[in-house]
């Protein structure tokens, strides 16, 4: 059993929020019956209709998108900022992102047409590695990096073990390769802030088995799954 709005989203029709509006407007049916209560649960076998059109569960498709810096990972932004979905180089029927990248981050963002598939990839229990190239300003030493790698708590939030490899430095900045396994909100930025460093560039290069390879900012590529 799952909530109706979630089931509509999983079928690639709309976001959960928009699905709730459709339900309230009386445009949704379950097994031929009009539903107007948002908190409604459905089974996998139930027939869902919107405006008398039956929703099918789409075969999962997956895209790798090189998210440029400055885009918000959302369909609609209340602040009016440019979004990922408004700037895709090709037209795709309704899709969602697997997790998010904050507005100042760039790099690999997975997009899919299937909500259930997205949730499976996002599960923290999978411990799928997410690898980033990180450019940061400030002083550091091996002891401070090991502190982060062992897992810490910041402002009441626990962050799991991670891996940090120092790649190179110049007079002002340092490059690192960072591997995390949860991807909590602004996790890497908070870790580096904890040791007194400021990140000025953050690029996700891989997620699980998927990598950017030679992709350039703004490019998108469909992957067979």
C-alpha positions in Angstrom: 0.0 0.0 0.0 1.2 3.5 -0.7 -0.3 7.0 -0.7 -2.2 8.0 -3.9 -0.1 11.1 -4.6 3.0 9.0 -4.3 1.6 6.4 -6.7 0.7 9.1 -9.2 4.3 10.4 -9.0 5.7 6.9 -9.4 3.8 6.6 -12.6 5.6 9.6 -13.9 2.6 11.9 -14.2 3.4 14.7 -11.9 5.1 15.7 -8.6 3.4 14.5 -5.4 2.4 18.1 -4.6 0.7 18.6 -8.0 -0.9 15.1 -7.6 -2.4 16.3 -4.3 -4.0 19.2 -6.1 -5.4 16.9 -8.8 -7.0 14.8 -6.1 -8.5 17.8 -4.3 -10.0 18.9 -7.7 -11.8 15.6 -8.1 -9.9 14.7 -11.2 -8.5 11.3 -9.9 -10.3 8.0 -9.9 -9.4 4.7 -8.3 -11.0 1.6 -9.9 -13.6 3.9 -11.4 -14.4 5.9 -8.3 -13.7 9.6 -7.9 -11.3 10.3 -5.0 -11.1 13.7 -3.3 -9.3 12.8 -0.1 -5.6 13.4 -0.3 -4.8 10.8 2.4 -5.9 7.8 0.4 -3.9 4.6 0.0 -3.8 2.4 -3.1 -2.5 -1.1 -4.0 -0.2 -1.8 -6.9 -3.0 -3.5 -8.7 -5.5 -0.6 -8.4 -6.4 1.3 -11.6 -5.7 5.0 -11.3 -7.2 7.5 -13.7 -6.7 11.2 -14.2 -9.1 13.0 -16.4 -10.4 9.6 -17.4 -7.0 8.5 -18.7 -5.6 5.4 -17.1 -2.0 5.8 -15.7 0.4 3.1 -16.5 3.6 2.3 -14.6 6.4 3.4 -17.0 9.3 1.2 -17.8 12.2 2.8 -15.8 14.5 5.0 -17.9 17.6 6.7 -16.6 19.6 9.7 -17.7 22.9 11.2 -16.5 22.8 15.0 -16.5 25.9 17.2 -16.0 24.2 19.8 -13.8 25.7 23.3 -14.3 26.3 25.4 -11.3 23.5 27.9 -10.5 20.5 25.6 -11.2 18.1 24.5 -8.5 17.2 20.8 -8.4 13.4 21.2 -8.4 10.6 21.6 -10.8 9.4 24.9 -9.4 11.3 27.4 -7.4 9.4 29.9 -5.2 12.3 32.3 -5.5 12.1 32.2 -9.3 15.6 30.8 -9.7 16.5 28.8 -12.9 15.9 25.1 -12.4 17.4 21.9 -13.7 14.1 20.9 -15.4 13.7 24.2 -17.2 17.2 23.9 -18.7 17.5 20.4 -19.9 18.9 20.3 -23.5 16.2 17.8 -24.7 12.5 17.5 -24.0 11.6 14.5 -21.8 8.2 13.6 -20.4 7.8 14.1 -16.7 11.0 13.0 -14.8 12.4 13.4 -11.3 15.9 13.6 -9.9 17.6 10.9 -7.8 18.5 13.0 -4.8 19.6 16.6 -5.3 22.6 18.8 -5.8 22.5 22.2 -4.2 22.4 25.3 -6.3 26.2 26.0 -6.1 27.2 22.4 -6.8 27.6 20.9 -10.2 28.2 17.5 -11.9 26.4 14.2 -12.1 22.7 14.2 -11.4 20.6 11.1 -12.2 17.2 11.7 -13.7 14.5 9.0 -14.1 10.8 8.7 -15.1 10.1 6.1 -12.4 9.6 7.2 -8.8 10.0 3.8 -7.3 13.3 3.3 -9.1 14.5 6.7 -7.8 13.7 5.8 -4.3 15.6 2.5 -4.5 18.7 4.4 -5.6 18.3 6.9 -2.9 18.0 4.4 0.0 20.8 5.2 2.6 20.9 1.5 3.5 22.4 0.8 0.1 25.6 2.7 0.9 26.1 3.6 -2.7 29.3 5.7 -3.0 29.0 9.3 -4.2 32.4 10.7 -5.4 33.1 14.4 -5.6 36.0 16.7 -6.7 36.3 19.4 -4.1 38.1 22.7 -4.3 38.5 24.4 -0.9 40.2 27.3 0.7 41.9 27.3 4.1 44.4 25.3 6.2 44.2 21.6 6.9 46.3 18.7 8.1 46.0 15.0 8.0 44.6 14.8 11.5 41.7 17.0 10.7 40.9 15.0 7.6 41.0 11.7 9.6 38.6 13.3 12.0 36.1 13.8 9.2 36.7 10.3 7.8 35.9 8.6 11.0 32.4 10.1 11.1 31.3 13.0 13.2 28.3 14.8 14.6 27.6 18.5 13.7 24.7 20.5 15.2 23.0 17.3 16.3 23.3 15.6 12.8 25.5 12.4 12.6 27.6 12.0 9.4 28.9 8.5 8.5 32.4 7.6 7.7 33.7 9.0 4.4 37.0 9.0 2.4 39.0 12.1 1.7 42.0 12.1 -0.6 44.2 15.2 -1.0 45.0 15.6 -4.7 46.9 18.8 -5.1 47.4 22.4 -3.8 48.5 25.8 -4.9 49.2 28.9 -2.9 45.5 29.5 -2.0 43.4 26.4 -2.8 43.4 22.7 -2.4 41.8 19.9 -4.4 40.4 16.8 -2.8 38.5 13.7 -3.9 35.7 13.0 -1.4 33.6 9.8 -1.2 30.4 9.8 0.9 27.7 7.2 1.3 24.6 9.0 2.4 24.5 12.4 0.7 22.8 14.4 3.4 21.9 18.0 2.8 25.1 20.0 2.1 27.0 17.2 3.8 30.5 17.9 2.2 30.2 21.6 2.7 29.4 21.2 6.4 32.2 18.7 6.9 34.8 21.1 5.5 33.3 24.1 7.4 33.8 22.0 10.5 37.6 22.0 10.1 37.6 25.7 9.0 37.8 25.3 5.2 35.5 27.0 2.7 34.5 25.1 -0.5 34.5 27.2 -3.6 33.8 24.4 -6.1 32.0 21.1 -5.7 31.7 18.6 -8.6 30.0 15.2 -8.3 31.8 12.8 -10.6 30.0 9.6 -9.8 27.0 8.0 -8.1 27.0 4.2 -7.5 28.1 2.7 -10.8 27.3 5.8 -12.9 30.0 8.3 -13.8 30.4 11.6 -15.7 33.2 10.3 -17.9 33.9 13.0 -20.5 30.6 14.7 -20.3 30.6 18.5 -20.2 28.4 20.9 -18.2 24.8 20.9 -19.5 25.0 17.6 -21.4 22.6 14.7 -20.9 23.0 11.1 -21.7 20.5 8.2 -21.4 21.8 5.0 -19.8 20.5 1.5 -20.5 19.2 -0.2 -17.3 
